[in-house]
Amino acid sequence: MSTGAVSQFNSGDRHIGVETVGDAEAYIALQRPDNGLSDGGDTRNGNFVEYNSDKLTLDFTSDNPTSARSGDPEEGNSLGGTGVNPDSTYYFDGTFEIRNLSNNSGSGVGEIDVWINENIDGITFYTGSSPGNRTPFNANNRESLSPGQAVAVGVKIVQEDLSSDDVDETFEVVAEEQGNGL
């Protein structure tokens, strides 16, 4: 005797549209702080953010024409350094932001947890912007974001722990719907 459950279904033709956009405009956006200014306008650490083929790139090298230099982050100028000192530790607070641009709303809908996976000797991503307030930003220290919210991400560089004097590595930003447990 039949239970009435559907064993197979064919809906016919349907349409799907997907648009690829750059990191700064995606549903999970990786953005430079406004005008390159970080930490409420106190620093220009956002000048270390570049977009290469619409993908966020962090450039703390002499190849970055804007780096920490004063002036317009889009133009740069001849002032400023071109790298980190030997045997030094740098904290670049609020270098970039991860923003939840999903258009979902409602109780718990669109809420995500974000963090960064990286395994780069001498480099740590963190949240917070003052000594004693900086927390490593990893799977154990996730940030929760509602639609429209952002978290500022800093970069700590310990020169003596770098694998070489010229580091070129990758990192991964992870976003997960709260409670999804992928």
DAJO-V961806 format. One record per pair of residues at least 24 apart in sequence whose C-alpha atoms are under 10 Angstrom apart, sorted by the first residue. I is the first residue (numbers start at 0). GAP is how many residues later the second one is. D is the distance in Angstrom with one decimal. If there is no record, write none. Layout:
((I GAP D) (I GAP D))
This chain:
((19 34 9.9) (20 33 7.5) (20 34 9.5) (21 29 8.4) (21 30 9.5) (21 31 7.8) (21 32 4.3) (21 33 6.2) (21 34 8.4) (22 28 8.1) (22 29 9.9) (22 30 9.5) (22 31 6.0) (22 32 5.4) (22 33 6.3) (22 75 9.6) (23 27 8.7) (23 30 7.8) (23 31 8.2) (23 32 7.8) (23 73 9.4) (23 74 9.0) (23 75 8.9) (23 77 9.8) (24 29 9.5) (24 74 9.4) (24 76 7.9) (25 73 9.1) (25 74 8.8) (25 75 7.0) (25 76 8.5) (26 72 8.1) (26 73 6.3) (26 74 4.6) (26 75 4.9) (26 76 8.1) (26 120 9.4) (26 121 9.9) (27 70 6.9) (27 71 5.9) (27 72 5.0) (27 73 5.8) (27 74 7.1) (27 84 9.5) (27 86 9.3) (27 119 9.6) (27 120 10.0) (27 122 9.6) (27 145 9.3) (27 146 9.3) (27 147 7.5) (28 27 9.7) (28 68 7.8) (28 69 5.6) (28 70 5.0) (28 71 6.4) (28 72 6.5) (28 73 9.3) (28 121 8.9) (29 25 8.5) (29 26 6.6) (29 27 9.8) (29 66 7.0) (29 67 5.8) (29 68 4.8) (29 69 6.5) (29 70 9.2) (29 120 9.5) (29 143 8.8) (30 24 10.0) (30 25 7.7) (30 64 9.3) (30 65 5.7) (30 66 5.1) (30 67 6.4) (30 68 7.4) (30 119 9.4) (30 121 9.5) (31 24 8.6) (31 62 9.2) (31 63 7.2) (31 64 4.9) (31 65 6.3) (31 66 9.1) (31 120 9.6) (32 61 7.7) (32 62 7.3) (32 63 5.9) (32 64 6.5) (32 65 9.9) (32 119 8.4) (33 39 10.0) (33 62 9.7) (33 63 9.9) (34 37 7.7) (34 38 6.6) (34 39 8.3) (35 30 9.6) (35 31 10.0) (35 32 9.6) (35 35 9.9) (35 36 8.3) (35 37 5.7) (35 38 8.4) (35 58 9.9) (35 59 8.4) (35 60 8.8) (36 36 8.6) (36 57 8.6) (36 58 8.6) (36 59 9.7) (37 54 9.1) (37 55 7.1) (37 56 5.2) (37 57 6.4) (37 58 7.9) (37 59 9.4) (37 91 9.8) (37 114 8.4) (37 115 9.8) (37 116 9.6) (38 53 9.9) (38 54 6.8) (38 55 5.8) (38 56 8.7) (38 89 9.4) (38 90 7.3) (38 113 8.2) (38 115 9.9) (39 54 9.1) (41 51 9.8) (42 25 8.4) (42 27 9.5) (42 49 8.8) (42 50 8.2) (42 51 8.7) (42 52 9.2) (43 24 6.1) (43 25 7.8) (43 26 7.6) (43 27 9.1) (43 28 9.6) (43 29 7.8) (43 48 9.3) (43 49 9.5) (43 50 9.1) (43 51 8.1) (44 24 9.4) (44 28 9.7) (44 46 9.8) (44 47 6.1) (44 48 6.9) (44 49 6.7) (44 50 4.8) (44 51 8.0) (44 109 8.7) (44 110 9.5) (45 27 8.0) (45 46 9.0) (45 47 9.2) (45 48 7.3) (45 49 4.7) (45 50 6.0) (45 51 9.1) (45 108 9.8) (46 25 9.0) (46 26 5.5) (46 27 8.1) (46 28 10.0) (46 29 8.7) (46 48 7.8) (46 49 9.3) (47 25 9.0) (47 44 9.2) (47 47 6.9) (47 48 8.6) (48 24 9.5) (48 46 7.2) (48 47 6.9) (49 24 9.7) (55 40 9.1) (56 113 9.1) (56 114 9.9) (57 37 8.6) (57 38 8.9) (57 97 9.4) (57 110 9.9) (57 112 9.7) (58 24 9.6) (58 109 9.3) (59 24 8.0) (59 97 9.8) (59 106 9.9) (59 107 9.6) (60 105 8.2) (60 106 9.2) (67 24 9.8) (82 82 9.6) (82 83 9.5) (83 73 8.4) (83 74 9.1) (83 75 7.1) (83 81 9.3) (84 73 9.7) (84 74 7.2) (84 75 9.5) (85 72 9.3) (85 73 6.2) (85 74 7.0) (85 79 9.0) (86 71 7.6) (86 72 5.7) (86 73 5.2) (86 74 8.8) (87 69 8.1) (87 70 6.0) (87 71 5.4) (87 72 7.0) (87 73 9.6) (88 33 9.1) (88 34 9.8) (88 67 7.2) (88 68 5.6) (88 69 4.4) (88 70 6.2) (88 71 8.3) (88 72 9.5) (89 33 9.7) (89 65 8.0) (89 66 5.6) (89 67 5.1) (89 68 6.5) (89 69 8.2) (90 32 10.0) (90 33 9.5) (90 34 9.6) (90 35 9.3) (90 38 8.7) (90 39 9.3) (90 40 9.6) (90 43 9.4) (90 63 7.0) (90 64 6.0) (90 65 4.6) (90 66 6.6) (90 67 8.9) (91 33 9.5) (91 34 9.5) (91 37 8.6) (91 61 8.8) (91 62 5.3) (91 63 5.1) (91 64 6.3) (91 65 8.3) (92 32 9.6) (92 33 8.2) (92 34 7.9) (92 35 7.3) (92 36 5.3) (92 37 8.1) (92 41 8.8) (92 59 7.9) (92 60 6.9) (92 61 4.2) (92 62 6.6) (92 63 8.3) (93 32 8.8) (93 33 7.7) (93 34 7.9) (93 35 7.1) (93 57 8.6) (93 58 4.8) (93 59 4.9) (93 60 4.6) (93 61 7.9) (94 30 9.7) (94 57 7.1) (94 58 5.9) (94 59 5.1) (94 60 6.8) (95 54 9.9) (95 55 8.5) (95 56 5.9) (95 57 5.4) (95 58 7.1) (95 59 9.0) (96 52 9.8) (96 53 6.2) (96 54 5.5) (96 55 4.5) (96 56 5.8) (96 57 8.9) (97 45 10.0) (97 47 9.1) (97 51 8.5) (97 52 5.4) (97 53 5.5) (97 54 6.7) (97 55 7.5) (97 75 8.6) (97 77 9.6) (98 46 7.7) (98 47 9.0) (98 48 8.1) (98 49 6.6) (98 50 5.7) (98 51 4.0) (98 52 6.6) (98 53 8.8) (99 44 9.6) (99 45 6.3) (99 46 6.6) (99 47 5.1) (99 48 5.3) (99 49 5.7) (99 50 6.3) (99 51 9.1) (99 75 9.1) (100 44 9.8) (100 45 8.9) (100 46 5.7) (100 47 5.4) (100 48 7.8) (100 49 8.9) (101 44 8.7) (101 45 5.6) (101 46 7.4) (101 47 9.9) (102 44 6.5) (102 45 8.2) (103 42 9.1) (103 43 6.7) (103 44 9.7) (104 41 8.5) (104 42 7.0) (104 43 9.9) (105 40 9.8) (105 41 9.7) (106 39 9.9) (107 38 8.2) (107 39 10.0) (107 69 9.4) (107 70 8.1) (107 71 9.8) (108 37 8.3) (108 38 8.6) (108 68 8.7) (108 69 9.0) (109 35 8.4) (109 36 6.3) (109 37 5.9) (109 38 9.7) (109 66 9.9) (109 67 7.1) (109 68 8.4) (110 33 7.0) (110 34 5.8) (110 35 4.6) (110 36 6.6) (110 38 9.7) (110 64 9.9) (110 65 8.6) (110 66 6.1) (110 67 6.0) (110 68 9.4) (111 30 9.7) (111 31 8.2) (111 32 5.6) (111 33 5.4) (111 34 6.6) (111 35 8.4) (111 62 9.8) (111 63 6.2) (111 64 5.4) (111 65 4.4) (111 66 5.1) (111 67 8.8) (111 68 9.3) (112 26 9.3) (112 28 9.8) (112 29 6.0) (112 30 5.4) (112 31 4.4) (112 32 6.2) (112 33 9.0) (112 61 8.1) (112 62 5.6) (112 63 5.3) (112 64 6.3) (112 65 6.0) (112 66 9.1) (112 67 9.9) (113 24 8.4) (113 25 8.1) (113 27 9.1) (113 28 5.6) (113 29 5.4) (113 30 6.5) (113 31 7.5) (113 36 9.9) (113 37 8.9) (113 59 7.2) (113 60 5.5) (113 61 4.4) (113 62 6.5) (113 63 8.9) (113 64 9.5) (114 24 5.7) (114 25 8.5) (114 26 7.3) (114 27 5.2) (114 28 6.7) (114 29 9.2) (114 36 9.8) (114 38 9.7) (114 57 8.5) (114 58 6.0) (114 59 5.4) (114 60 6.8) (114 61 9.0) (115 25 9.5) (115 26 8.5) (115 37 9.5) (115 55 7.0) (115 56 5.6) (115 57 4.5) (115 58 5.9) (115 59 8.8) (116 53 9.5) (116 54 6.0) (116 55 5.1) (116 56 6.4) (116 57 7.2) (117 51 9.1) (117 52 7.3) (117 53 4.8) (117 54 6.4) (117 55 8.8) (118 50 8.9) (118 51 8.5) (118 52 7.5) (118 53 9.7) (119 37 10.0) (119 41 9.4) (119 42 7.9) (119 43 8.3) (119 47 9.0) (119 48 9.4) (119 49 6.9) (119 50 7.9) (119 51 8.0) (120 36 9.1) (120 37 8.5) (120 38 9.3) (120 39 9.4) (120 40 5.8) (120 41 5.2) (120 42 6.0) (120 43 9.3) (120 46 9.3) (120 48 9.6) (121 34 7.9) (121 35 5.6) (121 36 4.8) (121 37 6.3) (121 38 7.2) (121 39 4.3) (121 40 4.5) (121 41 7.4) (121 42 9.8) (121 45 9.7) (122 32 6.9) (122 33 5.6) (122 34 4.8) (122 35 6.5) (122 36 8.6) (122 38 8.1) (122 39 7.4) (122 44 9.9) (122 46 9.9) (123 30 8.3) (123 31 5.9) (123 32 5.1) (123 33 6.8) (123 34 8.6) (124 28 6.5) (124 29 5.6) (124 30 4.7) (124 31 6.2) (124 32 9.0) (124 46 9.6) (125 26 8.6) (125 27 5.7) (125 28 5.1) (125 29 6.3) (125 30 7.4) (126 24 7.5) (126 25 6.3) (126 26 5.2) (126 27 5.9) (126 28 8.8) (127 24 7.6) (127 25 7.7) (127 26 7.5) (128 24 9.1) (128 25 7.6) (137 35 9.4) (137 36 9.2) (138 35 8.7) (141 32 9.6) (141 33 9.4) (142 32 9.5) (143 31 9.4) (143 32 9.5) (143 33 9.4) (143 34 8.0) (144 30 9.5) (144 32 9.7) (144 33 9.4))
